[in-house]
Amino acid sequence: MPMAQRTKQRIQETFVAMLDQESWDKITVKDLVDRCGINRNTFYYYYQDLYALLEELLQGEAERIIKAHHAVALWQEGFLDAIAFVLEHRRAAYHVFHSNARAHVTRYFLRLGEFILTDVVQDLSAGLPVRPEDQEIVVDFYKHALVGVVSDWLEQGMKEDLSDVISRIGVLLEGNLRRALENGAACG
């Protein structure tokens, strides 16, 4: 791995470790670079600020999940992978969510939800004359519903097992995506 990649990786890993220990508003670039053993100029060479670092970290995680999951059979599988990073770094996710950087977490889940659900909806639409606009409506509806569940979970202190909640939603809504698409096809 090239030195630049190692440096960025060390910055990101240190940042996540710091978020696991303390709230967003207590983390400074100075503290981060001191812990990394780099100077401020090195940090600013790669990132404009801590928000840019967070955005790149979440973007990289999203890209990893997207590459690993094309056309998952069930949306739950893809979404469980999307929340794995949050489950692994619960305190960090909590600290970011309860800060002015909350929008970054929401965008992360919306992007992954859209990717996962678009694949599933396209597969379920096979053989149905469903308008593309109707497919987008179904994807948007379920994407926002799932992100709402995750947001509530984060807001309420992550007490429940989110994996169980997502799995249970899958059971409760079994067949609803296909029925929605069939309804759209029937209405033309």
N, C-alpha and C positions, 0 to 999 in steps of 0.2 A: 504494500500500500504506500503510495507516495506520501511524503512528509506533510504536504498541505492537507491531505485527507486525514492523516493521523491527528493533526492539530485540530481540525474541525471536529473530528470524532471525540477527542479529549474535551473540547469545549462543551459539546452537546452532552456527553456523559456526566461531566461535572455539574452542568446546569441542572440536569434531571436529578442528580444526587442532592443538590442544594434544595430543589423544589420538594424533594421527599422529606426534607428536614425543616424547612421554614417557608413562610408565606411569600408570595410574589413581591409584595411591596418592601420586603426586607432584603431582597437580593439586589446587589448593585454590580455594575460591571467591574468595579474595583475588587470587590470580594471574589467575583468569579475568576478574574485573571490571576489574582493572588493564589487562589486554590489550584488553578491550572498550572501555575508556574510560567505564565507568559506575560508579555507586557500589553498595555492597553492598545497600542498601535496594531498589534497582531490581531486582537479581537476586532478592532474597527476595520481591519483589512477585509475580514470575512463578513462582518455583520454591522449594520447601521446602528442597531440597538438590541435590547433584550427581546423586543417584540419580533424583530426580524429573525433572531435566533429561534424563538419559539415557533414561528411560522415555518421556517425551514425544517425544524425537527418534526413537526406534525406532517408537513408535506412529504418528507422522506418516509415516514411511517405509512402514510396513505398510499404512496407509490409502491411500497413493499407489499402491502395487502392487495392492491390492484393487480400487480404482476402475478401474485400467487393464486388469485381467484378469478378465473374467467369462467363464466356460466356455471356458478354454483347451483346445485340442484335445489337447494332450499335457501331462501334469503336469510334464515336464521344462522346457517353456517357462516356465511360471509359476515354477517353483523357480529357474531360472536368473535370472529377474528378481529374485527374492527375495534371491539371493546377490550381485547386482550391486553393491549398496551396500557389502557387506563386501569384495568384490573391489576396489572403488574406494578403500576406506579400510582396507586390509589391516592396517596397523600399529595403527590405532585399534581395530579389531576384536580384534586380538591382545592389546592392552593391556587391553581390557575383559574379554575372555574369561579372561585370566590374573589376574583380580582377584576381589575379593569381590562384584563386580557381574555376575559370570558368568550368574547366573540371568536377567538381563534379556535377554541375547543368546539364551539358550535359549528363553525365552518368545516372543521375536520370531519365531524360526524355527518354533516349534510352532504359533503362530497362523497364520502364512502357509501352512505345510504343511497345516494343517486346512482352511483356506479353499480352497486350490488343489485338494487331493485330494477334498474334498466335491463340488465342481463336476464334477470328472472322474468320480467314482464315480456321481453322479446321472446323468450322461450315459450312462455305460456300463451302467447298470441299466435303461435304457429298454427296455420290453417284457419285462422279467424280473420274476417275482414274488419279489423279494428283500425280506426283512424289513429294516426300518430299523435294527434292532440289528446285523444282519450288515453293512450298509453302514458303520455307525459303527466296527465292529471292523476292517474293511478300511482305513478312513481312519486310524484310530489306529495300526494296525500299520505302514503305510507312512510315516505322518508321523513316528513315532518312529525308524524305520529311517533315514530321510533326515536327521533332526536328529542322529542318532548318527554318520552319515558326516561331516556338517559339523563336529560337535564333535571327532571324531578328527582331522580335517584341521586345525582350529585348534590342537588339543593338540599335534600333531606339527610345528607350525611353518609350516604352509601351503606346503609345498614343491611339491606336485603342483598341476596346473592343475585346480581344482575344477570348472570348466565341463566339462572333458573327462571327469572322473569321473562327473558327473551324467548327461551324454549317454551314457556307456558303460553306466551302470546302466539307463537307458532301453532300450538295445539288449538287454541281458542279460535284463531282466524283461518284454520285449515280450509283451503278451497276458495276463500273469499277473493283472492287476486284473480283467479280464473273466472269466477262468477262475474266479477266486475267487468272483465274484458269481454265475456260473452254478452253481458247486458249492453255494453258499448257497441258490439258488433250487431246485435239485434236492432238497435235503434238507428244504426247507420250513421 
